[in-house]
Amino acid sequence: MPPEYTLLLTQLKQQPKLIKQVATKLKKLRKGAADSLIHQLHTEAFKQIDCLQCANCCSTTGPLLTTKDINRLAKTVRQKPALFMEDYLRIDEDKDYVFKAMPCPFLAENNHCQVYDTRPKACREYPHTDRVNQLGILKITQKNAGICPAVAFIFLRLKEQLE
C-alpha cells in the first residue's frame, strides 16, 4: 500500500472520536443531503486512490457470499457449488458464507482479482460509499473507514465540511 494511503488510515486512527463525531453530524442531515455529500466525496476520493495499489479490503476483510455469488464463482473456477464451498468457504458466527481465510484466495500478487468479472456482490459494491441511503449503512461505512483509504479520506473531508 502506498505511504499516502497508509497516512490516511493513520490520520483517522489517531483521531478515534472523529468517525463517531462525523457520524453524529451526518445523522442530522436529510437523507438526500447526506447521500449527495458522501457521493461527491466518493468521486473525489477515487480520483486520487487506485484500488490496485491498495487491496487492503481483499487482504483483510472477507465478503459475505450469497448463493448467487457462490454459484457464479463455482462456475468460474469450474467446480460444482458444493465442492467450491468445501474448498473455499466457511460459515461465520452470523451464519453467513465467507472465505475460509484472508487474504482472498482470488487476490493475485499484483492486487488484481482473478475472478473480477464474477466477483461477489459485496466486492463489486465495496466500499459502498456510492450507494443510495448512506445513513442506512453508516455503521458499515464507519467500519470501512479503518480498512479503506478512500473511506478514511471521505471521513477526514466530512469532518472539514461539517464543521
GULOTI-263027 format. One record per residue (C-alpha): residue number from 1; residue in one letter; chain; x negated, y negated, z negated. Coordinates in nm, 4 decimals, decimal comma. Example, Ala and Ser with C-alpha at 12.3 -4.5 7.8 and 13.67 -1.06 7.14 Angstrom:
% GULOTI-263027
@nr = 1	rest = a	kette = A	c1 = -1,2300	c2 = 0,4500	c3 = -0,7800
@nr = 2	rest = s	kette = A	c1 = -1,3670	c2 = 0,1060	c3 = -0,7140
***
This chain:
% GULOTI-263027
@nr = 1	rest = m	kette = A	c1 = 0,0000	c2 = 0,0000	c3 = 0,0000
@nr = 2	rest = p	kette = A	c1 = -0,1421	c2 = -0,3413	c3 = 0,0918
@nr = 3	rest = p	kette = A	c1 = -0,2529	c2 = -0,5562	c3 = -0,2041
@nr = 4	rest = e	kette = A	c1 = 0,0107	c2 = -0,8218	c3 = -0,1314
@nr = 5	rest = y	kette = A	c1 = 0,2853	c2 = -0,5596	c3 = -0,1696
@nr = 6	rest = t	kette = A	c1 = 0,1343	c2 = -0,4387	c3 = -0,4965
@nr = 7	rest = l	kette = A	c1 = 0,1189	c2 = -0,8010	c3 = -0,6100
@nr = 8	rest = l	kette = A	c1 = 0,4935	c2 = -0,8462	c3 = -0,5541
@nr = 9	rest = l	kette = A	c1 = 0,5700	c2 = -0,5401	c3 = -0,7666
@nr = 10	rest = t	kette = A	c1 = 0,3201	c2 = -0,6520	c3 = -1,0324
@nr = 11	rest = q	kette = A	c1 = 0,4654	c2 = -1,0043	c3 = -1,0468
@nr = 12	rest = l	kette = A	c1 = 0,8054	c2 = -0,8569	c3 = -1,1144
@nr = 13	rest = k	kette = A	c1 = 0,6743	c2 = -0,6129	c3 = -1,3777
@nr = 14	rest = q	kette = A	c1 = 0,5004	c2 = -0,9000	c3 = -1,5569
@nr = 15	rest = q	kette = A	c1 = 0,8384	c2 = -1,0698	c3 = -1,5962
@nr = 16	rest = p	kette = A	c1 = 1,0516	c2 = -0,7883	c3 = -1,7421
@nr = 17	rest = k	kette = A	c1 = 1,3517	c2 = -1,0125	c3 = -1,8129
@nr = 18	rest = l	kette = A	c1 = 1,3602	c2 = -1,1637	c3 = -1,4639
@nr = 19	rest = i	kette = A	c1 = 1,5627	c2 = -0,8867	c3 = -1,2994
@nr = 20	rest = k	kette = A	c1 = 1,8281	c2 = -0,8950	c3 = -1,5704
@nr = 21	rest = q	kette = A	c1 = 1,8433	c2 = -1,2771	c3 = -1,5647
@nr = 22	rest = v	kette = A	c1 = 1,8817	c2 = -1,2843	c3 = -1,1863
@nr = 23	rest = a	kette = A	c1 = 2,1478	c2 = -1,0127	c3 = -1,2016
@nr = 24	rest = t	kette = A	c1 = 2,3435	c2 = -1,2122	c3 = -1,4589
@nr = 25	rest = k	kette = A	c1 = 2,3329	c2 = -1,5209	c3 = -1,2364
@nr = 26	rest = l	kette = A	c1 = 2,4309	c2 = -1,3185	c3 = -0,9298
@nr = 27	rest = k	kette = A	c1 = 2,7365	c2 = -1,1800	c3 = -1,1088
@nr = 28	rest = k	kette = A	c1 = 2,8640	c2 = -1,5364	c3 = -1,1479
@nr = 29	rest = l	kette = A	c1 = 2,8713	c2 = -1,5833	c3 = -0,7702
@nr = 30	rest = r	kette = A	c1 = 3,1558	c2 = -1,4903	c3 = -0,5427
@nr = 31	rest = k	kette = A	c1 = 3,1050	c2 = -1,1523	c3 = -0,3774
@nr = 32	rest = g	kette = A	c1 = 3,0608	c2 = -1,3089	c3 = -0,0327
@nr = 33	rest = a	kette = A	c1 = 2,8164	c2 = -1,5689	c3 = -0,1623
@nr = 34	rest = a	kette = A	c1 = 2,6011	c2 = -1,3034	c3 = -0,3287
@nr = 35	rest = d	kette = A	c1 = 2,6027	c2 = -1,0924	c3 = -0,0115
@nr = 36	rest = s	kette = A	c1 = 2,5106	c2 = -1,3905	c3 = 0,2038
@nr = 37	rest = l	kette = A	c1 = 2,2215	c2 = -1,4912	c3 = -0,0208
@nr = 38	rest = i	kette = A	c1 = 2,0797	c2 = -1,1403	c3 = -0,0550
@nr = 39	rest = h	kette = A	c1 = 2,1222	c2 = -1,0647	c3 = 0,3157
@nr = 40	rest = q	kette = A	c1 = 1,9358	c2 = -1,3840	c3 = 0,4059
@nr = 41	rest = l	kette = A	c1 = 1,6505	c2 = -1,2889	c3 = 0,1721
@nr = 42	rest = h	kette = A	c1 = 1,6560	c2 = -0,9310	c3 = 0,3063
@nr = 43	rest = t	kette = A	c1 = 1,5915	c2 = -1,0657	c3 = 0,6560
@nr = 44	rest = e	kette = A	c1 = 1,3157	c2 = -1,2933	c3 = 0,5265
@nr = 45	rest = a	kette = A	c1 = 1,1530	c2 = -1,0109	c3 = 0,3277
@nr = 46	rest = f	kette = A	c1 = 1,1423	c2 = -0,7695	c3 = 0,6192
@nr = 47	rest = k	kette = A	c1 = 0,9802	c2 = -1,0281	c3 = 0,8447
@nr = 48	rest = q	kette = A	c1 = 0,6832	c2 = -1,0030	c3 = 0,6089
@nr = 49	rest = i	kette = A	c1 = 0,6947	c2 = -0,6452	c3 = 0,4860
@nr = 50	rest = d	kette = A	c1 = 0,6283	c2 = -0,3414	c3 = 0,7015
@nr = 51	rest = c	kette = A	c1 = 0,7613	c2 = -0,0212	c3 = 0,5504
@nr = 52	rest = l	kette = A	c1 = 0,4985	c2 = 0,1826	c3 = 0,7367
@nr = 53	rest = q	kette = A	c1 = 0,2279	c2 = 0,0087	c3 = 0,5349
@nr = 54	rest = c	kette = A	c1 = 0,4004	c2 = 0,0978	c3 = 0,2093
@nr = 55	rest = a	kette = A	c1 = 0,6191	c2 = 0,4122	c3 = 0,1974
@nr = 56	rest = n	kette = A	c1 = 0,6455	c2 = 0,3784	c3 = -0,1810
@nr = 57	rest = c	kette = A	c1 = 1,0095	c2 = 0,4843	c3 = -0,1652
@nr = 58	rest = c	kette = A	c1 = 0,9149	c2 = 0,8020	c3 = 0,0231
@nr = 59	rest = s	kette = A	c1 = 0,6297	c2 = 0,8688	c3 = -0,2179
@nr = 60	rest = t	kette = A	c1 = 0,8158	c2 = 0,8180	c3 = -0,5433
@nr = 61	rest = t	kette = A	c1 = 1,1935	c2 = 0,8263	c3 = -0,5028
@nr = 62	rest = g	kette = A	c1 = 1,3850	c2 = 1,1163	c3 = -0,3607
@nr = 63	rest = p	kette = A	c1 = 1,7109	c2 = 1,0524	c3 = -0,1809
@nr = 64	rest = l	kette = A	c1 = 2,0386	c2 = 1,2172	c3 = -0,2656
@nr = 65	rest = l	kette = A	c1 = 2,1178	c2 = 1,4536	c3 = 0,0211
@nr = 66	rest = t	kette = A	c1 = 2,4736	c2 = 1,5072	c3 = 0,1387
@nr = 67	rest = t	kette = A	c1 = 2,5967	c2 = 1,8252	c3 = 0,3061
@nr = 68	rest = k	kette = A	c1 = 2,5830	c2 = 1,6369	c3 = 0,6357
@nr = 69	rest = d	kette = A	c1 = 2,2192	c2 = 1,5384	c3 = 0,5688
@nr = 70	rest = i	kette = A	c1 = 2,1268	c2 = 1,8956	c3 = 0,4798
@nr = 71	rest = n	kette = A	c1 = 2,2854	c2 = 2,0393	c3 = 0,7936
@nr = 72	rest = r	kette = A	c1 = 2,1208	c2 = 1,7769	c3 = 1,0158
@nr = 73	rest = l	kette = A	c1 = 1,7759	c2 = 1,8259	c3 = 0,8586
@nr = 74	rest = a	kette = A	c1 = 1,8060	c2 = 2,2056	c3 = 0,8702
@nr = 75	rest = k	kette = A	c1 = 1,8802	c2 = 2,1861	c3 = 1,2406
@nr = 76	rest = t	kette = A	c1 = 1,5827	c2 = 1,9524	c3 = 1,2908
@nr = 77	rest = v	kette = A	c1 = 1,3400	c2 = 2,1938	c3 = 1,1243
@nr = 78	rest = r	kette = A	c1 = 1,5117	c2 = 2,4897	c3 = 1,2932
@nr = 79	rest = q	kette = A	c1 = 1,6336	c2 = 2,6597	c3 = 0,9784
@nr = 80	rest = k	kette = A	c1 = 1,9673	c2 = 2,7774	c3 = 0,8507
@nr = 81	rest = p	kette = A	c1 = 2,1029	c2 = 2,5320	c3 = 0,5911
@nr = 82	rest = a	kette = A	c1 = 2,0774	c2 = 2,7922	c3 = 0,3117
@nr = 83	rest = l	kette = A	c1 = 1,7080	c2 = 2,8552	c3 = 0,3856
@nr = 84	rest = f	kette = A	c1 = 1,6408	c2 = 2,4809	c3 = 0,4166
@nr = 85	rest = m	kette = A	c1 = 1,7982	c2 = 2,4306	c3 = 0,0755
@nr = 86	rest = e	kette = A	c1 = 1,5922	c2 = 2,7123	c3 = -0,0730
@nr = 87	rest = d	kette = A	c1 = 1,2678	c2 = 2,5812	c3 = 0,0777
@nr = 88	rest = y	kette = A	c1 = 1,3082	c2 = 2,2078	c3 = 0,0179
@nr = 89	rest = l	kette = A	c1 = 1,5828	c2 = 2,1241	c3 = -0,2303
@nr = 90	rest = r	kette = A	c1 = 1,6838	c2 = 2,1471	c3 = -0,5923
@nr = 91	rest = i	kette = A	c1 = 1,9911	c2 = 2,0337	c3 = -0,7832
@nr = 92	rest = d	kette = A	c1 = 1,9206	c2 = 1,7436	c3 = -1,0183
@nr = 93	rest = e	kette = A	c1 = 2,0755	c2 = 1,6524	c3 = -1,3536
@nr = 94	rest = d	kette = A	c1 = 2,3657	c2 = 1,4775	c3 = -1,1751
@nr = 95	rest = k	kette = A	c1 = 2,4363	c2 = 1,7960	c3 = -0,9742
@nr = 96	rest = d	kette = A	c1 = 2,3088	c2 = 1,6310	c3 = -0,6537
@nr = 97	rest = y	kette = A	c1 = 2,0768	c2 = 1,7865	c3 = -0,3979
@nr = 98	rest = v	kette = A	c1 = 1,7327	c2 = 1,6226	c3 = -0,3934
@nr = 99	rest = f	kette = A	c1 = 1,3893	c2 = 1,7256	c3 = -0,2691
@nr = 100	rest = k	kette = A	c1 = 1,2032	c2 = 1,9686	c3 = -0,4958
@nr = 101	rest = a	kette = A	c1 = 0,9027	c2 = 1,7391	c3 = -0,5199
@nr = 102	rest = m	kette = A	c1 = 0,7801	c2 = 1,3998	c3 = -0,4182
@nr = 103	rest = p	kette = A	c1 = 0,6324	c2 = 1,2631	c3 = -0,2025
@nr = 104	rest = c	kette = A	c1 = 0,8960	c2 = 1,3528	c3 = 0,0520
@nr = 105	rest = p	kette = A	c1 = 0,7976	c2 = 1,6729	c3 = 0,2333
@nr = 106	rest = f	kette = A	c1 = 0,8543	c2 = 1,4933	c3 = 0,5648
@nr = 107	rest = l	kette = A	c1 = 0,6268	c2 = 1,1959	c3 = 0,4932
@nr = 108	rest = a	kette = A	c1 = 0,3233	c2 = 1,2119	c3 = 0,7211
@nr = 109	rest = e	kette = A	c1 = -0,0192	c2 = 1,0808	c3 = 0,6190
@nr = 110	rest = n	kette = A	c1 = 0,0295	c2 = 0,7727	c3 = 0,8373
@nr = 111	rest = n	kette = A	c1 = 0,3520	c2 = 0,6930	c3 = 0,6444
@nr = 112	rest = h	kette = A	c1 = 0,5696	c2 = 0,7929	c3 = 0,9384
@nr = 113	rest = c	kette = A	c1 = 0,8755	c2 = 1,0047	c3 = 0,8775
@nr = 114	rest = q	kette = A	c1 = 0,8562	c2 = 1,3387	c3 = 1,0558
@nr = 115	rest = v	kette = A	c1 = 1,2378	c2 = 1,3602	c3 = 1,0667
@nr = 116	rest = y	kette = A	c1 = 1,3041	c2 = 0,9900	c3 = 1,1271
@nr = 117	rest = d	kette = A	c1 = 1,5897	c2 = 1,0345	c3 = 1,3744
@nr = 118	rest = t	kette = A	c1 = 1,7727	c2 = 1,2730	c3 = 1,1419
@nr = 119	rest = r	kette = A	c1 = 1,6626	c2 = 1,1366	c3 = 0,8029
@nr = 120	rest = p	kette = A	c1 = 1,9156	c2 = 1,1334	c3 = 0,5180
@nr = 121	rest = k	kette = A	c1 = 2,1702	c2 = 0,8538	c3 = 0,4978
@nr = 122	rest = a	kette = A	c1 = 2,0139	c2 = 0,7285	c3 = 0,1728
@nr = 123	rest = c	kette = A	c1 = 1,6813	c2 = 0,6867	c3 = 0,3543
@nr = 124	rest = r	kette = A	c1 = 1,8406	c2 = 0,5118	c3 = 0,6516
@nr = 125	rest = e	kette = A	c1 = 2,0098	c2 = 0,2596	c3 = 0,4237
@nr = 126	rest = y	kette = A	c1 = 1,7225	c2 = 0,2031	c3 = 0,1793
@nr = 127	rest = p	kette = A	c1 = 1,6733	c2 = -0,0392	c3 = 0,0061
@nr = 128	rest = h	kette = A	c1 = 2,0442	c2 = -0,1200	c3 = 0,0539
@nr = 129	rest = t	kette = A	c1 = 1,9942	c2 = -0,4979	c3 = 0,0424
@nr = 130	rest = d	kette = A	c1 = 2,1699	c2 = -0,5445	c3 = 0,3762
@nr = 131	rest = r	kette = A	c1 = 2,4867	c2 = -0,3629	c3 = 0,2679
@nr = 132	rest = v	kette = A	c1 = 2,8177	c2 = -0,5329	c3 = 0,2001
@nr = 133	rest = n	kette = A	c1 = 2,9222	c2 = -0,5767	c3 = -0,1651
@nr = 134	rest = q	kette = A	c1 = 2,5810	c2 = -0,6323	c3 = -0,3197
@nr = 135	rest = l	kette = A	c1 = 2,7402	c2 = -0,6971	c3 = -0,6584
@nr = 136	rest = g	kette = A	c1 = 2,8854	c2 = -0,3454	c3 = -0,6462
@nr = 137	rest = i	kette = A	c1 = 2,5415	c2 = -0,1882	c3 = -0,6055
@nr = 138	rest = l	kette = A	c1 = 2,3492	c2 = -0,4321	c3 = -0,8239
@nr = 139	rest = k	kette = A	c1 = 2,2268	c2 = -0,1622	c3 = -1,0640
@nr = 140	rest = i	kette = A	c1 = 2,0734	c2 = 0,0319	c3 = -0,7744
@nr = 141	rest = t	kette = A	c1 = 1,9119	c2 = -0,2848	c3 = -0,6388
@nr = 142	rest = q	kette = A	c1 = 1,7699	c2 = -0,3662	c3 = -0,9811
@nr = 143	rest = k	kette = A	c1 = 1,6119	c2 = -0,0186	c3 = -0,9965
@nr = 144	rest = n	kette = A	c1 = 1,4772	c2 = -0,0524	c3 = -0,6410
@nr = 145	rest = a	kette = A	c1 = 1,3058	c2 = -0,3805	c3 = -0,7345
@nr = 146	rest = g	kette = A	c1 = 1,0416	c2 = -0,1789	c3 = -0,9179
@nr = 147	rest = i	kette = A	c1 = 0,9830	c2 = 0,0503	c3 = -0,6201
@nr = 148	rest = c	kette = A	c1 = 1,0203	c2 = -0,1579	c3 = -0,3049
@nr = 149	rest = p	kette = A	c1 = 0,8086	c2 = -0,4688	c3 = -0,2439
@nr = 150	rest = a	kette = A	c1 = 1,0872	c2 = -0,6120	c3 = -0,0250
@nr = 151	rest = v	kette = A	c1 = 1,3362	c2 = -0,5914	c3 = -0,3127
@nr = 152	rest = a	kette = A	c1 = 1,0764	c2 = -0,7386	c3 = -0,5502
@nr = 153	rest = f	kette = A	c1 = 1,0354	c2 = -1,0246	c3 = -0,3008
@nr = 154	rest = i	kette = A	c1 = 1,4140	c2 = -1,0708	c3 = -0,2940
@nr = 155	rest = f	kette = A	c1 = 1,4378	c2 = -1,0896	c3 = -0,6737
@nr = 156	rest = l	kette = A	c1 = 1,1473	c2 = -1,3319	c3 = -0,7002
@nr = 157	rest = r	kette = A	c1 = 1,3096	c2 = -1,5564	c3 = -0,4388
@nr = 158	rest = l	kette = A	c1 = 1,6525	c2 = -1,5213	c3 = -0,6016
@nr = 159	rest = k	kette = A	c1 = 1,5022	c2 = -1,6493	c3 = -0,9259
@nr = 160	rest = e	kette = A	c1 = 1,3877	c2 = -1,9650	c3 = -0,7441
@nr = 161	rest = q	kette = A	c1 = 1,7158	c2 = -2,0149	c3 = -0,5582
@nr = 162	rest = l	kette = A	c1 = 1,9492	c2 = -1,9522	c3 = -0,8506
@nr = 163	rest = e	kette = A	c1 = 1,7764	c2 = -2,1909	c3 = -1,0932
***
